[in-house]
């Protein structure tokens, strides 16, 4: 449990650092919408990381006492907080826009081998039916 909790804490710290870098970039761009969005995510991520740190301390104390119930509870809290921070990381990525994930327009190329063409030769216009005769001279 301790090893996993340490790994979760590191992942949360990495997320906080990444959001901080995104916020600095948004400030350089002077994009107030991105700044506000990223500030919100950063505040939430820092608060969650603080909660995880407190739970980690309590987890270590519970393990030292041999209290399995309490240690399992604290580990579960750390796990849930880590999941919440990972969601915040995705939301922060969404704050900065689609340019991070947009790779371009989709292009489809279709190649038909020469023997498989259902309409060989030059295309022709479809037969157009003649107009029916008028039923009234008026």
Secondary structure as UniProt FT lines:
FT   HELIX           2..29
FT   HELIX           32..65
FT   HELIX           68..95
FT   HELIX           98..100
FT   HELIX           114..116
//
